[in-house]
Amino acid sequence: MSADEDKAARIAEDLRSRGIGVVALTWVDNSGITRVKGVPVGRLERAVQAGVGVSPVFDAFGLTDGIAFGRYAGGPVGDLRLRPDLDRLVPLAAQPGWAWAPADRFDQLGRPHPQDAREVLRRQVDALAGFHGGIGFQARAGIEIEWNVYAEGWQRFSAPGSIAMGPAYGMDRVIELSDYLRDVVQALTEQGLVVEQIHPEYAPGQFEVSVEAEDPLGAADSSVLVRQTVRAVGARHKLRTSFSPAVVPNGVGNGGHVHLSLGMKDSPRWNALVDGTGPAGLSQLGERFAAGILGHLPALLAVGAPSVASYLRLAPSRWSGAFACWGVENREAALRLVTGLAVGGRSVHSPDVEAELGVKISLERWAAASPNLEIKCFDLTANPYLLLAGLLAAGRSGVAAHEARLPEPVDVDPASLTEEERARRGIAALPARLADAVTAFEGDSVLLDAFGAELHDTILVVRRAEIDQFADATPDEIVAQTLWRH
């Protein structure tokens, strides 16, 4: 018996003792849908040893389960093997009798599937760790989760539901759904996640939860786990859940903002983004990393805002980051530097700030406050593994390009500037249509290298199929067809 099989046997015995009978093995497809195969606990060892059969056709599945056909995906031939990641296996607090584990996909010879999203992210994590002659860096990431809740049976796609209609961010909503929100926090905590905050959001029936940052693979896994937990808790409270970026046409939708920080491989808690010397206190490394991400944002939208519905959300003056620019604590910039300290929109090391505060802010104190980059233009239709892989590749490309520099930070809503002012400051609108993001993605050599030719091609095929599917759809029709898909 191999070490993994022995581990699986011990885990299976523990699960049985807790009354758990089935393990959900999940993977996320290229449309951001979490797919699943359930394995009885008694078959867990077999799943580790030989895997669970699954067709590669899922790489070509679209948002509404249509199958796109390309050079590397969409046909009926072939078989892959799902294998659970036992280190991430956890009993599901809101689904009694069930446990969950993210799964990796392998071919029948045991080789990683070229289009497996978790493996793609692993490669980028390893590339970052081996960077700069082996000195290497280690990223930490977190993905904010926003969602809407609706009364069970609600079907009016063009109007808000009848749940949590109180003031935006208001305590009224917490009072109305206090048992539900408590159960969400409790379930997440029982599953080993560290909840940092939960609160009502802007739109009616909208909430947000944030969990502690992790290594990128862990953060992507947790994003999947948080969402299925929120949905399961909602079902127990007779609530329907939508993570869609567009729940009403021309209204506020759900985002999936990504937070990233960077540490040295051997000292991951040390924040390498900042040293007080660069713009807004960024280090030279931090500036280049941020510049790499900023430069690739149009192409990254094809994986970070990958649905037609995404572009109903991504609009100016909605705090969705519709312009390719950066700013210090600017929630309209696609790339926001979160300082972690309450010092306003200036460098925490600038003399005027320190004089105003009457206190010297040490670099150690600032680094300990977890400054990070927030990328605001993404949503939860993204495959989180592919999104984080793309961000790491883009950031690393900026570090490798020694000339990479950030433009001046933007301290206003970019939409309030004239076109001439935006052009002078180097502020460009991000793609306003999925088709434009796909064109940028197709020509991006960094993302082609990060994802590999097969996956890169399949993503293009799947995106273009969705573009064709919704070519003549009105915003109301897009919302109606996509609201319950995520």
Phi and psi in degrees as a GROMACS rama.xvg file:
@    title "Ramachandran Plot"
@    xaxis  label "Phi"
@    yaxis  label "Psi"
@TYPE xy
-73.0398  166.703  SER-2
-61.0184  -39.6697  ALA-3
-66.6978  -39.7267  ASP-4
-66.5699  -40.0855  GLU-5
-62.1403  -42.4298  ASP-6
-62.8609  -41.9944  LYS-7
-62.803  -38.6896  ALA-8
-63.5922  -42.9375  ALA-9
-66.6724  -40.3879  ARG-10
-64.9942  -42.8389  ILE-11
-60.8445  -41.6592  ALA-12
-62.2543  -42.4037  GLU-13
-64.7508  -41.5046  ASP-14
-63.5438  -43.008  LEU-15
-60.7146  -38.7004  ARG-16
-65.5144  -20.8466  SER-17
-96.5077  4.31861  ARG-18
79.6683  21.7004  GLY-19
-95.9604  129.237  ILE-20
-112.921  -18.0944  GLY-21
-138.285  141.751  VAL-22
-112.943  124.895  VAL-23
-84.8945  118.245  ALA-24
-99.5613  117.636  LEU-25
-118.198  151.525  THR-26
-140.503  160.449  TRP-27
-111.592  130.605  VAL-28
-86.4735  -176.522  ASP-29
-75.0484  -7.15248  ASN-30
-100.742  7.32529  SER-31
81.7622  9.72275  GLY-32
-87.0564  132.551  ILE-33
-83.0606  115.641  THR-34
-100.292  160.226  ARG-35
-148.247  149.035  VAL-36
-132.353  130.512  LYS-37
-93.0163  138.421  GLY-38
-123.46  124.166  VAL-39
-57.1411  145.512  PRO-40
-54.2472  -36.7349  VAL-41
-65.1691  -14.001  GLY-42
-105.364  8.34668  ARG-43
-63.5561  -42.4024  LEU-44
-59.8239  -41.9535  GLU-45
-64.3568  -38.3689  ARG-46
-63.6921  -35.5598  ALA-47
-71.981  -40.796  VAL-48
-72.1577  -51.7895  GLN-49
-112.642  -11.7824  ALA-50
80.5043  171.063  GLY-51
-114.602  128.379  VAL-52
-64.8962  137.514  GLY-53
-152.068  140.514  VAL-54
-74.0033  143.231  SER-55
-71.228  -4.64016  PRO-56
-61.3177  -23.3395  VAL-57
-62.3022  -22.0571  PHE-58
-60.2501  -25.8763  ASP-59
-101.793  4.74047  ALA-60
-69.7114  138.541  PHE-61
-97.568  -178.882  GLY-62
-57.6349  -38.5989  LEU-63
-105.793  24.3926  THR-64
75.9047  10.3938  ASP-65
-71.7203  154.127  GLY-66
-109.539  120.908  ILE-67
-87.719  151.41  ALA-68
-118.308  123.387  PHE-69
-136.875  -172.744  GLY-70
-65.5728  -30.5418  ARG-71
-119.297  5.57228  TYR-72
-160.62  158.12  ALA-73
109.603  -14.4758  GLY-74
-89.1594  172.767  GLY-75
-86.8136  -5.92157  PRO-76
-94.3789  141.393  VAL-77
113.279  165.877  GLY-78
-153.09  142.795  ASP-79
-121.648  167.293  LEU-80
-121.853  124.738  ARG-81
-85.6909  131.033  LEU-82
-128.284  128.778  ARG-83
-72.5498  145.315  PRO-84
-86.5712  100.468  ASP-85
-64.9491  -25.5701  LEU-86
-68.7247  -19.6371  ASP-87
-107.052  2.05626  ARG-88
-65.518  135.7  LEU-89
-150.067  138.276  VAL-90
-63.2877  142.552  PRO-91
-92.3099  114.717  LEU-92
-66.1375  -30.8245  ALA-93
-98.8671  3.81698  ALA-94
-131.739  79.244  GLN-95
-53.7569  136.06  PRO-96
89.796  -2.02981  GLY-97
-119.979  147.873  TRP-98
-123.682  170.485  ALA-99
-137.744  145.584  TRP-100
-148.405  134.715  ALA-101
-68.57  148.201  PRO-102
-120.076  147.748  ALA-103
-101.916  151.529  ASP-104
-111.006  131.968  ARG-105
-125.697  158.224  PHE-106
-81.0272  -179.213  ASP-107
-72.7771  -10.3396  GLN-108
-96.6427  5.22801  LEU-109
86.0444  10.6601  GLY-110
-90.148  143.326  ARG-111
-56.3523  136.208  PRO-112
-66.8208  129.805  HIS-113
-58.4074  -21.5757  PRO-114
-106.572  16.8048  GLN-115
-77.396  121.256  ASP-116
-67.2523  -38.4287  ALA-117
-64.289  -38.4137  ARG-118
-67.6935  -38.3043  GLU-119
-59.8535  -43.5703  VAL-120
-66.4305  -41.337  LEU-121
-55.7988  -43.0422  ARG-122
-60.4415  -39.7909  ARG-123
-72.2486  -35.4237  GLN-124
-62.421  -44.1451  VAL-125
-65.5447  -39.082  ASP-126
-63.8316  -38.6295  ALA-127
-66.7401  -39.3356  LEU-128
-67.5921  -28.8826  ALA-129
-94.0861  8.26142  GLY-130
-74.0054  160.364  PHE-131
56.343  52.7337  HIS-132
65.8499  28.5364  GLY-133
92.3875  -7.74289  GLY-134
-60.9878  -53.9803  ILE-135
75.5988  157.92  GLY-136
-131.804  160.223  PHE-137
-133.963  123.975  GLN-138
-91.6626  154.63  ALA-139
-124.871  143.486  ARG-140
-140.717  155.29  ALA-141
-147.163  143.838  GLY-142
-120.172  118.044  ILE-143
-68.8255  143.917  GLU-144
-116.601  117.079  ILE-145
-115.151  144.418  GLU-146
-155.45  164.684  TRP-147
-116.208  145.243  ASN-148
-114.166  148.918  VAL-149
-138.088  153.707  TYR-150
-64.0537  142.381  ALA-151
-57.0216  130.953  GLU-152
90.8461  -3.78657  GLY-153
-67.8086  135.22  TRP-154
-134.145  4.47173  GLN-155
-82.9761  95.4702  ARG-156
-68.4203  -22.1608  PHE-157
-100.587  10.5149  SER-158
-141.384  154.846  ALA-159
-64.382  159.22  PRO-160
-77.1726  -174.41  GLY-161
-100.284  15.8224  SER-162
-110.531  137.436  ILE-163
52.0629  58.8149  ALA-164
-94.7352  8.39729  MET-165
-69.6  -175.311  GLY-166
-58.3034  148.129  PRO-167
-55.4868  133.997  ALA-168
61.3475  14.6724  TYR-169
-85.7131  151.456  GLY-170
-65.1359  -23.9277  MET-171
-54.7553  -40.0954  ASP-172
-68.3946  -37.2547  ARG-173
-66.4754  -41.4312  VAL-174
-61.8491  -43.897  ILE-175
-62.8823  -38.6188  GLU-176
-120.377  34.102  LEU-177
-63.9655  -38.7018  SER-178
-65.1029  -43.0674  ASP-179
-62.2515  -49.896  TYR-180
-64.7252  -38.8124  LEU-181
-59.526  -43.6107  ARG-182
-67.4368  -33.2189  ASP-183
-61.606  -49.5394  VAL-184
-62.5104  -43.5186  VAL-185
-63.603  -43.5268  GLN-186
-64.2307  -44.7385  ALA-187
-61.63  -42.0203  LEU-188
-65.0792  -42.7242  THR-189
-62.3707  -24.8973  GLU-190
-89.5121  8.55687  GLN-191
89.5879  5.85988  GLY-192
-89.3239  143.535  LEU-193
-98.2011  107.176  VAL-194
-81.012  124.804  VAL-195
-90.7122  -38.2467  GLU-196
-164.892  156.716  GLN-197
-143.423  137.812  ILE-198
-162.906  159.597  HIS-199
-66.5921  150.798  PRO-200
-107.424  -163.654  GLU-201
-74.0951  -48.0191  TYR-202
-78.0655  156.482  ALA-203
-56.4057  134.582  PRO-204
71.6343  12.8708  GLY-205
-104.565  138.486  GLN-206
-136.238  166.173  PHE-207
-141.207  143.296  GLU-208
-132.429  141.319  VAL-209
-123.713  137.055  SER-210
-116.786  164.159  VAL-211
-60.9761  143.508  GLU-212
-64.3281  150.646  ALA-213
-139.356  -179.503  GLU-214
-60.0015  155.617  ASP-215
-56.1317  -42.3529  PRO-216
-64.5685  -42.8376  LEU-217
-63.2112  -38.4005  GLY-218
-65.1719  -40.2432  ALA-219
-66.8133  -44.076  ALA-220
-57.4641  -45.5558  ASP-221
-65.0154  -34.8255  SER-222
-59.4954  -42.4159  SER-223
-64.8532  -46.1176  VAL-224
-65.6084  -41.9487  LEU-225
-60.3576  -45.8391  VAL-226
-65.4429  -43.247  ARG-227
-70.1654  -27.3402  GLN-228
-71.194  -45.3062  THR-229
-57.4834  -44.1758  VAL-230
-65.0964  -41.8251  ARG-231
-67.2334  -41.5019  ALA-232
-63.5922  -41.4169  VAL-233
-59.1287  -42.8769  GLY-234
-60.8283  -37.2838  ALA-235
-68.8202  -22.5572  ARG-236
-101.16  13.8427  HIS-237
59.1288  41.9102  LYS-238
-119.663  142.184  LEU-239
-95.2965  148.592  ARG-240
-123.199  137.388  THR-241
-132.949  130.092  SER-242
-102.816  13.415  PHE-243
-62.8805  144.544  SER-244
-69.7506  -15.1682  PRO-245
-136.005  109.905  ALA-246
-105.67  -19.911  VAL-247
-140.646  142.178  VAL-248
-61.2136  138.894  PRO-249
60.6885  26.3297  ASN-250
-122.262  -178.139  GLY-251
-75.4608  131.066  VAL-252
-113.407  -170.665  GLY-253
-97.1485  128.85  ASN-254
-98.3337  172.595  GLY-255
-138.548  60.4439  GLY-256
-58.978  139.189  HIS-257
-107.899  133.672  VAL-258
-110.494  133.039  HIS-259
-132.146  135.909  LEU-260
-131.135  166.937  SER-261
-135.364  129.638  LEU-262
-127.476  168.62  GLY-263
-72.7104  147.711  MET-264
-55.6212  -41.2284  LYS-265
-89.7395  -7.16258  ASP-266
-139.071  66.2533  SER-267
-62.6751  -22.3263  PRO-268
-79.6334  -16.0273  ARG-269
-78.6925  127.887  TRP-270
-87.5461  106.559  ASN-271
-80.6759  -3.11081  ALA-272
-70.0992  -25.7287  LEU-273
-126.597  143.471  VAL-274
-149.021  6.06834  ASP-275
83.8212  1.48968  GLY-276
-100.383  -25.0088  THR-277
-101.412  -168.19  GLY-278
-58.9878  128.675  PRO-279
57.3036  23.7217  ALA-280
87.9884  0.60361  GLY-281
-64.8052  148.537  LEU-282
-75.7809  167.427  SER-283
-59.304  -41.7094  GLN-284
-61.4373  -46.0076  LEU-285
-62.2343  -40.293  GLY-286
-63.6019  -44.7656  GLU-287
-65.7017  -40.836  ARG-288
-61.0142  -46.2222  PHE-289
-65.6341  -39.5977  ALA-290
-63.9849  -37.2153  ALA-291
-62.0131  -44.0189  GLY-292
-64.1061  -47.2355  ILE-293
-58.9078  -41.3618  LEU-294
-68.0978  -25.5314  GLY-295
-102.342  5.80819  HIS-296
-57.8886  -42.1069  LEU-297
-56.5318  -42.178  PRO-298
-73.2236  -36.4403  ALA-299
-64.1488  -24.0006  LEU-300
-59.9484  -26.847  LEU-301
-66.7886  -20.3078  ALA-302
-110.366  -24.4029  VAL-303
-94.6264  -22.4992  GLY-304
-136.534  68.3033  ALA-305
-90.5685  5.66225  PRO-306
-113.946  157.819  SER-307
-59.3024  -36.4986  VAL-308
-64.3138  -25.1141  ALA-309
-56.843  -31.9841  SER-310
-88.3243  -2.09751  TYR-311
-79.3987  -24.3997  LEU-312
-87.7065  -39.9849  ARG-313
-78.4815  87.0095  LEU-314
-139.2  151.979  ALA-315
-59.932  148.967  PRO-316
62.6416  27.3561  SER-317
-120.788  13.7261  ARG-318
62.0359  28.3568  TRP-319
-102.908  -2.33423  SER-320
74.1709  54.448  GLY-321
-83.4755  -4.2418  ALA-322
-118.627  139.964  PHE-323
-79.205  87.6256  ALA-324
-154.108  172.403  CYS-325
-130.669  157.974  TRP-326
-160.51  159.341  GLY-327
-84.3022  114.276  VAL-328
54.6605  31.61  GLU-329
-99.0879  108.897  ASN-330
-80.9493  0.695859  ARG-331
-98.1698  -11.3216  GLU-332
-80.0259  140.696  ALA-333
-62.1017  -32.0373  ALA-334
-119.33  111.043  LEU-335
-109.112  128.962  ARG-336
-85.5927  115.316  LEU-337
-92.3947  111.758  VAL-338
-74.4657  -30.4553  THR-339
82.9046  -4.26757  GLY-340
-129.269  147.349  LEU-341
-85.6396  74.2341  ALA-342
-125.045  19.2358  VAL-343
76.3364  -159.156  GLY-344
-97.5781  35.2337  GLY-345
-126.233  168.131  ARG-346
-61.6528  133.7  SER-347
-69.3009  -11.7416  VAL-348
-103.564  2.91625  HIS-349
-73.593  143.177  SER-350
-58.8234  -36.1148  PRO-351
-67.3301  -36.1971  ASP-352
-66.8683  -46.3606  VAL-353
-64.0275  -36.646  GLU-354
-67.3652  -41.1132  ALA-355
-63.2408  -41.402  GLU-356
-77.2337  -23.1055  LEU-357
70.2443  25.8796  GLY-358
-149.283  143.803  VAL-359
-83.2577  123.775  LYS-360
-96.0231  111.407  ILE-361
-74.3283  152.222  SER-362
-59.8101  -37.573  LEU-363
-62.3663  -40.969  GLU-364
-66.341  -40.8733  ARG-365
-66.251  -46.4227  TRP-366
-59.651  -36.9541  ALA-367
-69.3935  -19.6091  ALA-368
-80.8924  3.8857  ALA-369
63.0088  52.3839  SER-370
-59.5735  142.785  PRO-371
-153.478  167.113  ASN-372
-96.8441  128.585  LEU-373
-108.659  125.79  GLU-374
-105.949  116.014  ILE-375
-98.6362  -9.87461  LYS-376
-87.3756  5.51211  CYS-377
-101.926  164.603  PHE-378
-141.873  -179.11  ASP-379
-89.4073  12.6753  LEU-380
-83.5924  -4.70191  THR-381
-74.7061  145.759  ALA-382
-73.9341  114.512  ASN-383
-64.2598  -29.248  PRO-384
-68.1311  -45.5782  TYR-385
-67.4553  -38.6652  LEU-386
-62.6886  -48.3517  LEU-387
-67.2364  -36.393  LEU-388
-61.1407  -44.2646  ALA-389
-64.152  -40.5536  GLY-390
-64.3238  -43.0335  LEU-391
-64.3309  -41.1835  LEU-392
-64.2052  -42.5887  ALA-393
-65.0237  -45.0843  ALA-394
-62.7964  -41.6289  GLY-395
-64.7842  -35.4466  ARG-396
-64.9949  -33.6004  SER-397
-68.1656  -39.7601  GLY-398
-64.615  -39.8842  VAL-399
-68.3985  -30.1968  ALA-400
-87.3773  96.1826  ALA-401
-60.4995  -19.6221  HIS-402
-87.5504  -2.90829  GLU-403
-63.2631  126.159  ALA-404
-139.641  151.598  ARG-405
-85.0013  146.089  LEU-406
-70.5945  -178.983  PRO-407
-62.6414  141.115  GLU-408
-65.5696  151.438  PRO-409
-103.065  127.022  VAL-410
-115.779  21.6264  ASP-411
-137.372  171.903  VAL-412
-67.8145  118.272  ASP-413
-56.6047  -28.5363  PRO-414
-67.5829  -19.1857  ALA-415
-79.2863  -11.4747  SER-416
-87.1614  154.422  LEU-417
-74.3144  163.368  THR-418
-58.2383  -37.6073  GLU-419
-65.7083  -41.0109  GLU-420
-65.8533  -41.8687  GLU-421
-63.6028  -42.2509  ARG-422
-62.4403  -41.9602  ALA-423
-63.8931  -33.3206  ARG-424
-93.5262  4.04036  ARG-425
72.2865  29.9618  GLY-426
-100.061  119.984  ILE-427
-116.3  145.397  ALA-428
-70.0527  137.869  ALA-429
-71.9975  160.961  LEU-430
-50.1109  134.468  PRO-431
-97.9761  -0.274004  ALA-432
-137.934  148.312  ARG-433
-58.7252  -36.8418  LEU-434
-59.2328  -38.1882  ALA-435
-71.3695  -37.2558  ASP-436
-64.3385  -39.9618  ALA-437
-64.0254  -39.7187  VAL-438
-61.6177  -42.8109  THR-439
-64.2643  -41.0422  ALA-440
-63.769  -41.3206  PHE-441
-59.5659  -35.5518  GLU-442
-95.6459  8.44062  GLY-443
-93.4368  106.7  ASP-444
-70.5828  -29.5239  SER-445
-65.0709  -44.6225  VAL-446
-73.2056  -32.1358  LEU-447
-60.3224  -44.8018  LEU-448
-67.0949  -38.753  ASP-449
-67.4485  -41.4803  ALA-450
-91.1308  -22.2798  PHE-451
86.1251  154.404  GLY-452
-61.9607  -39.3488  ALA-453
-65.4664  -51.9787  GLU-454
-66.2016  -42.1425  LEU-455
-56.2009  -45.0253  HIS-456
-66.3733  -41.6046  ASP-457
-65.5259  -39.6775  THR-458
-58.7685  -44.6982  ILE-459
-59.9819  -43.2922  LEU-460
-63.2669  -45.3069  VAL-461
-65.6801  -43.5955  VAL-462
-63.3643  -43.4697  ARG-463
-67.3484  -31.7568  ARG-464
-64.7802  -39.9089  ALA-465
-68.7301  -39.9644  GLU-466
-57.9982  -45.2327  ILE-467
-64.3413  -40.6772  ASP-468
-60.8225  -38.6893  GLN-469
-105.449  17.2915  PHE-470
-56.7178  -37.7362  ALA-471
-107.815  10.3481  ASP-472
-79.8894  141.506  ALA-473
-79.586  163.36  THR-474
-53.8442  -40.2328  PRO-475
-60.4798  -42.0551  ASP-476
-68.7741  -37.2535  GLU-477
-62.4815  -46.422  ILE-478
-61.8639  -45.4353  VAL-479
-60.5513  -35.897  ALA-480
-87.5328  -12.9278  GLN-481
-119.105  -9.70469  THR-482
-56.2918  -41.0022  LEU-483
-100.491  10.5016  TRP-484
-81.4091  -23.7911  ARG-485
